[in-house]
Amino acid sequence: MGLIANLVQGWRGKRAVEVIARHPVLGTALSYVRDTLNDTTQGIGKHWSDKGKQKLLAQVVGDVEKCLNQPNPVQVVRMRTIEFMLLAAQFDVLIMQTPTKHKWLSGELKQYIPELAKSDATLREFFGEQEEPPTDFNSMWDLVLMRYWVLNLHMSAFNQARFALDDGSKDPTKDWFRPCYYSLCIWQENTYRTELGMPLSIDGAQADLKSTMLSTWIQRADEGHKLLRHEWENSWEDTFKEPSPFAGVTFADVK
């Protein structure tokens, strides 16, 4: 609690951490980030300094609060969540190992990181902007892993906020977060596979179109549908005359 209290006092002046913790939305994001950063057994909690954690917590919680202060916080938080999904997916599909969360995610792109560092504009820029641009696989891997941890923290904190704002469902067959994220991961993997000249990971007919369709969560979300998963799955069924890859699927049984 000391680390969090010191952080918030420095960031908020005299405002006590308890005020933020009691906020029905911001408090959920704060609790998630705090618990993650205080877990010294893995990830950022294990490898980052206290100063780095303090700065990151301020960034994440401050970002959520900024979105909550907008005229339509539910929609703003939704779109910010998806923005971090897109960013996290760029790195997540490079570190995934089998078994993955869906049959269309291969878990085999890790070995291609050096090649993608040359062919993919986003990764090339990411590696190039480092103080010491990596020149070997291990250095690239460390940077990819660290970047994923940071983006996943942002994404997950916003997921806590969007759920607290009632932009979802307690029924795991209806909530949109996981299906949306897995869809964007599949789309991102196939973007990389196309750049590498590899076959798509999607089986069956119309694989190219299905890959594109997986990215249309962004459009459906931007349209402001309350039942986002329902709308996206209907659009899939209308297009391909078959159930979506996530129809009736819960968080735990996506395969």
DODRENZA-485128 format. One record per residue (C-alpha): residue number from 1; x, y, z; residue in three letters. Coordinates in nm, 2 decimals. Example, Ala and Ser with C-alpha at 12.3 -4.5 7.8 and 13.67 -1.06 7.14 Angstrom:
% DODRENZA-485128
[1 [1.23 -0.45 0.78] 'ALA']
[2 [1.37 -0.11 0.71] 'SER']
This chain:
% DODRENZA-485128
[1 [0.00 0.00 0.00] 'MET']
[2 [0.29 0.23 0.07] 'GLY']
[3 [0.41 0.23 -0.29] 'LEU']
[4 [0.06 0.31 -0.42] 'ILE']
[5 [0.00 0.58 -0.16] 'ALA']
[6 [0.33 0.75 -0.24] 'ASN']
[7 [0.25 0.74 -0.61] 'LEU']
[8 [-0.10 0.88 -0.58] 'VAL']
[9 [0.00 1.15 -0.33] 'GLN']
[10 [0.27 1.26 -0.57] 'GLY']
[11 [0.04 1.25 -0.87] 'TRP']
[12 [-0.27 1.39 -0.70] 'ARG']
[13 [-0.12 1.62 -0.43] 'GLY']
[14 [-0.33 1.58 -0.11] 'LYS']
[15 [-0.59 1.35 -0.26] 'ARG']
[16 [-0.57 1.02 -0.07] 'ALA']
[17 [-0.54 0.68 -0.24] 'VAL']
[18 [-0.86 0.57 -0.07] 'GLU']
[19 [-1.06 0.82 -0.27] 'VAL']
[20 [-0.95 0.65 -0.60] 'ILE']
[21 [-0.99 0.31 -0.45] 'ALA']
[22 [-1.35 0.37 -0.36] 'ARG']
[23 [-1.44 0.50 -0.71] 'HIS']
[24 [-1.67 0.24 -0.87] 'PRO']
[25 [-1.48 0.23 -1.20] 'VAL']
[26 [-1.13 0.38 -1.14] 'LEU']
[27 [-1.10 0.18 -0.82] 'GLY']
[28 [-1.13 -0.15 -1.02] 'THR']
[29 [-0.85 -0.04 -1.26] 'ALA']
[30 [-0.63 0.07 -0.97] 'LEU']
[31 [-0.68 -0.26 -0.79] 'SER']
[32 [-0.59 -0.46 -1.10] 'TYR']
[33 [-0.28 -0.26 -1.17] 'VAL']
[34 [-0.17 -0.26 -0.81] 'ARG']
[35 [-0.21 -0.64 -0.78] 'ASP']
[36 [-0.02 -0.70 -1.10] 'THR']
[37 [0.27 -0.47 -1.01] 'LEU']
[38 [0.29 -0.61 -0.66] 'ASN']
[39 [0.32 -0.97 -0.79] 'ASP']
[40 [0.70 -1.01 -0.77] 'THR']
[41 [0.68 -1.37 -0.91] 'THR']
[42 [0.64 -1.28 -1.27] 'GLN']
[43 [0.63 -1.02 -1.55] 'GLY']
[44 [0.66 -0.65 -1.47] 'ILE']
[45 [0.62 -0.71 -1.10] 'GLY']
[46 [0.93 -0.92 -1.10] 'LYS']
[47 [1.15 -0.74 -1.34] 'HIS']
[48 [1.08 -0.37 -1.30] 'TRP']
[49 [1.21 -0.13 -1.04] 'SER']
[50 [0.97 0.04 -0.79] 'ASP']
[51 [1.03 0.37 -0.97] 'LYS']
[52 [0.93 0.22 -1.31] 'GLY']
[53 [0.62 0.06 -1.15] 'LYS']
[54 [0.52 0.39 -1.00] 'GLN']
[55 [0.54 0.57 -1.33] 'LYS']
[56 [0.35 0.29 -1.51] 'LEU']
[57 [0.07 0.29 -1.26] 'LEU']
[58 [0.03 0.66 -1.29] 'ALA']
[59 [0.02 0.63 -1.67] 'GLN']
[60 [-0.24 0.35 -1.67] 'VAL']
[61 [-0.47 0.49 -1.40] 'VAL']
[62 [-0.44 0.84 -1.53] 'GLY']
[63 [-0.53 0.72 -1.88] 'ASP']
[64 [-0.84 0.55 -1.75] 'VAL']
[65 [-0.94 0.86 -1.55] 'GLU']
[66 [-0.90 1.08 -1.86] 'LYS']
[67 [-1.14 0.85 -2.05] 'CYS']
[68 [-1.39 0.86 -1.77] 'LEU']
[69 [-1.40 1.24 -1.78] 'ASN']
[70 [-1.52 1.24 -2.15] 'GLN']
[71 [-1.88 1.30 -2.24] 'PRO']
[72 [-1.94 0.94 -2.33] 'ASN']
[73 [-1.71 0.74 -2.10] 'PRO']
[74 [-1.86 0.40 -2.19] 'VAL']
[75 [-1.78 0.44 -2.56] 'GLN']
[76 [-1.44 0.61 -2.50] 'VAL']
[77 [-1.33 0.33 -2.26] 'VAL']
[78 [-1.46 0.07 -2.51] 'ARG']
[79 [-1.26 0.21 -2.80] 'MET']
[80 [-0.95 0.27 -2.59] 'ARG']
[81 [-0.97 -0.10 -2.47] 'THR']
[82 [-0.98 -0.21 -2.84] 'ILE']
[83 [-0.69 0.02 -2.92] 'GLU']
[84 [-0.48 -0.16 -2.66] 'PHE']
[85 [-0.60 -0.49 -2.79] 'MET']
[86 [-0.47 -0.41 -3.13] 'LEU']
[87 [-0.13 -0.30 -2.99] 'LEU']
[88 [-0.10 -0.60 -2.76] 'ALA']
[89 [-0.19 -0.84 -3.03] 'ALA']
[90 [0.11 -0.72 -3.24] 'GLN']
[91 [0.34 -0.86 -2.97] 'PHE']
[92 [0.13 -1.14 -2.82] 'ASP']
[93 [0.12 -1.35 -3.14] 'VAL']
[94 [0.50 -1.33 -3.15] 'LEU']
[95 [0.54 -1.48 -2.80] 'ILE']
[96 [0.25 -1.73 -2.80] 'MET']
[97 [0.33 -2.09 -2.76] 'GLN']
[98 [0.12 -2.40 -2.82] 'THR']
[99 [-0.14 -2.48 -2.71] 'PRO']
[100 [-0.29 -2.14 -2.80] 'THR']
[101 [-0.64 -2.01 -2.72] 'LYS']
[102 [-0.78 -2.08 -3.07] 'HIS']
[103 [-0.71 -2.33 -3.35] 'LYS']
[104 [-0.64 -2.03 -3.58] 'TRP']
[105 [-0.35 -1.91 -3.36] 'LEU']
[106 [-0.04 -2.12 -3.45] 'SER']
[107 [0.20 -2.02 -3.17] 'GLY']
[108 [0.48 -2.06 -3.42] 'GLU']
[109 [0.58 -1.70 -3.51] 'LEU']
[110 [0.85 -1.66 -3.24] 'LYS']
[111 [1.12 -1.79 -3.47] 'GLN']
[112 [1.03 -1.53 -3.73] 'TYR']
[113 [1.08 -1.22 -3.51] 'ILE']
[114 [1.42 -1.12 -3.67] 'PRO']
[115 [1.27 -1.16 -4.02] 'GLU']
[116 [0.96 -0.95 -3.92] 'LEU']
[117 [1.19 -0.69 -3.76] 'ALA']
[118 [1.30 -0.62 -4.12] 'LYS']
[119 [0.98 -0.67 -4.31] 'SER']
[120 [0.71 -0.52 -4.08] 'ASP']
[121 [0.71 -0.14 -4.06] 'ALA']
[122 [0.57 -0.13 -3.70] 'THR']
[123 [0.82 -0.37 -3.56] 'LEU']
[124 [1.10 -0.21 -3.75] 'ARG']
[125 [1.01 0.12 -3.60] 'GLU']
[126 [0.97 -0.03 -3.25] 'PHE']
[127 [1.32 -0.19 -3.26] 'PHE']
[128 [1.47 0.12 -3.42] 'GLY']
[129 [1.36 0.36 -3.16] 'GLU']
[130 [1.53 0.18 -2.88] 'GLN']
[131 [1.84 0.34 -2.72] 'GLU']
[132 [2.03 0.03 -2.83] 'GLU']
[133 [1.85 -0.13 -3.12] 'PRO']
[134 [1.87 -0.51 -3.09] 'PRO']
[135 [2.09 -0.70 -3.33] 'THR']
[136 [2.03 -1.06 -3.21] 'ASP']
[137 [1.72 -1.28 -3.14] 'PHE']
[138 [1.75 -1.28 -2.76] 'ASN']
[139 [1.76 -0.90 -2.74] 'SER']
[140 [1.46 -0.88 -2.97] 'MET']
[141 [1.27 -1.14 -2.77] 'TRP']
[142 [1.33 -0.95 -2.44] 'ASP']
[143 [1.20 -0.63 -2.59] 'LEU']
[144 [0.89 -0.80 -2.75] 'VAL']
[145 [0.81 -0.97 -2.42] 'LEU']
[146 [0.85 -0.65 -2.22] 'MET']
[147 [0.64 -0.45 -2.46] 'ARG']
[148 [0.36 -0.71 -2.45] 'TYR']
[149 [0.36 -0.70 -2.06] 'TRP']
[150 [0.31 -0.33 -2.07] 'VAL']
[151 [0.04 -0.33 -2.33] 'LEU']
[152 [-0.14 -0.62 -2.17] 'ASN']
[153 [-0.14 -0.42 -1.84] 'LEU']
[154 [-0.31 -0.13 -2.01] 'HIS']
[155 [-0.55 -0.35 -2.20] 'MET']
[156 [-0.65 -0.55 -1.89] 'SER']
[157 [-0.69 -0.24 -1.67] 'ALA']
[158 [-0.93 -0.09 -1.94] 'PHE']
[159 [-1.11 -0.42 -1.95] 'ASN']
[160 [-1.18 -0.39 -1.57] 'GLN']
[161 [-1.30 -0.03 -1.63] 'ALA']
[162 [-1.53 -0.12 -1.92] 'ARG']
[163 [-1.69 -0.41 -1.73] 'PHE']
[164 [-1.75 -0.18 -1.43] 'ALA']
[165 [-1.92 0.06 -1.68] 'LEU']
[166 [-2.15 -0.23 -1.78] 'ASP']
[167 [-2.02 -0.26 -2.13] 'ASP']
[168 [-2.03 -0.63 -2.13] 'GLY']
[169 [-2.21 -0.93 -1.99] 'SER']
[170 [-2.15 -1.16 -1.69] 'LYS']
[171 [-2.25 -1.44 -1.92] 'ASP']
[172 [-1.92 -1.56 -2.08] 'PRO']
[173 [-2.10 -1.67 -2.39] 'THR']
[174 [-2.22 -1.31 -2.45] 'LYS']
[175 [-1.93 -1.09 -2.32] 'ASP']
[176 [-1.73 -0.94 -2.60] 'TRP']
[177 [-1.38 -0.89 -2.46] 'PHE']
[178 [-1.22 -1.23 -2.52] 'ARG']
[179 [-1.37 -1.31 -2.86] 'PRO']
[180 [-1.27 -0.96 -2.98] 'CYS']
[181 [-0.92 -1.00 -2.85] 'TYR']
[182 [-0.87 -1.35 -3.00] 'TYR']
[183 [-1.01 -1.23 -3.33] 'SER']
[184 [-0.77 -0.94 -3.34] 'LEU']
[185 [-0.48 -1.17 -3.26] 'CYS']
[186 [-0.58 -1.41 -3.54] 'ILE']
[187 [-0.60 -1.12 -3.78] 'TRP']
[188 [-0.26 -0.99 -3.67] 'GLN']
[189 [-0.10 -1.33 -3.70] 'GLU']
[190 [-0.23 -1.36 -4.06] 'ASN']
[191 [-0.10 -1.01 -4.14] 'THR']
[192 [0.24 -1.12 -4.03] 'TYR']
[193 [0.21 -1.45 -4.22] 'ARG']
[194 [0.12 -1.26 -4.54] 'THR']
[195 [0.43 -1.05 -4.49] 'GLU']
[196 [0.64 -1.36 -4.45] 'LEU']
[197 [0.49 -1.53 -4.75] 'GLY']
[198 [0.34 -1.81 -4.53] 'MET']
[199 [-0.01 -1.97 -4.58] 'PRO']
[200 [-0.28 -1.83 -4.36] 'LEU']
[201 [-0.36 -2.00 -4.03] 'SER']
[202 [-0.73 -2.00 -4.11] 'ILE']
[203 [-0.86 -2.33 -4.25] 'ASP']
[204 [-1.14 -2.38 -4.50] 'GLY']
[205 [-1.28 -2.16 -4.77] 'ALA']
[206 [-1.26 -1.78 -4.79] 'GLN']
[207 [-0.97 -1.76 -4.55] 'ALA']
[208 [-0.86 -1.41 -4.67] 'ASP']
[209 [-1.21 -1.27 -4.62] 'LEU']
[210 [-1.25 -1.44 -4.28] 'LYS']
[211 [-0.92 -1.29 -4.17] 'SER']
[212 [-1.04 -0.94 -4.27] 'THR']
[213 [-1.38 -1.01 -4.10] 'MET']
[214 [-1.20 -1.08 -3.77] 'LEU']
[215 [-1.08 -0.72 -3.77] 'SER']
[216 [-1.43 -0.57 -3.81] 'THR']
[217 [-1.49 -0.57 -3.43] 'TRP']
[218 [-1.34 -0.22 -3.46] 'ILE']
[219 [-1.62 -0.10 -3.69] 'GLN']
[220 [-1.89 -0.27 -3.49] 'ARG']
[221 [-1.76 -0.12 -3.17] 'ALA']
[222 [-1.73 0.22 -3.32] 'ASP']
[223 [-2.10 0.20 -3.42] 'GLU']
[224 [-2.18 0.19 -3.05] 'GLY']
[225 [-2.39 -0.13 -3.03] 'HIS']
[226 [-2.47 -0.23 -2.67] 'LYS']
[227 [-2.46 -0.60 -2.76] 'LEU']
[228 [-2.13 -0.59 -2.94] 'LEU']
[229 [-2.06 -0.96 -2.95] 'ARG']
[230 [-2.42 -1.03 -3.08] 'HIS']
[231 [-2.38 -0.77 -3.36] 'GLU']
[232 [-2.04 -0.90 -3.47] 'TRP']
[233 [-2.15 -1.26 -3.47] 'GLU']
[234 [-2.45 -1.18 -3.67] 'ASN']
[235 [-2.24 -1.00 -3.93] 'SER']
[236 [-2.02 -1.31 -3.95] 'TRP']
[237 [-2.32 -1.54 -4.00] 'GLU']
[238 [-2.47 -1.31 -4.26] 'ASP']
[239 [-2.15 -1.30 -4.45] 'THR']
[240 [-2.04 -1.67 -4.44] 'PHE']
[241 [-2.37 -1.84 -4.37] 'LYS']
[242 [-2.21 -2.03 -4.08] 'GLU']
[243 [-2.18 -1.97 -3.70] 'PRO']
[244 [-1.90 -1.74 -3.59] 'SER']
[245 [-1.58 -1.90 -3.45] 'PRO']
[246 [-1.70 -1.80 -3.10] 'PHE']
[247 [-2.07 -1.87 -3.11] 'ALA']
[248 [-2.17 -2.00 -2.77] 'GLY']
[249 [-1.81 -2.02 -2.66] 'VAL']
[250 [-1.70 -1.92 -2.31] 'THR']
[251 [-1.37 -1.77 -2.20] 'PHE']
[252 [-1.24 -2.11 -2.08] 'ALA']
[253 [-1.33 -2.32 -2.38] 'ASP']
[254 [-1.21 -2.12 -2.68] 'VAL']
[255 [-1.02 -2.36 -2.90] 'LYS']
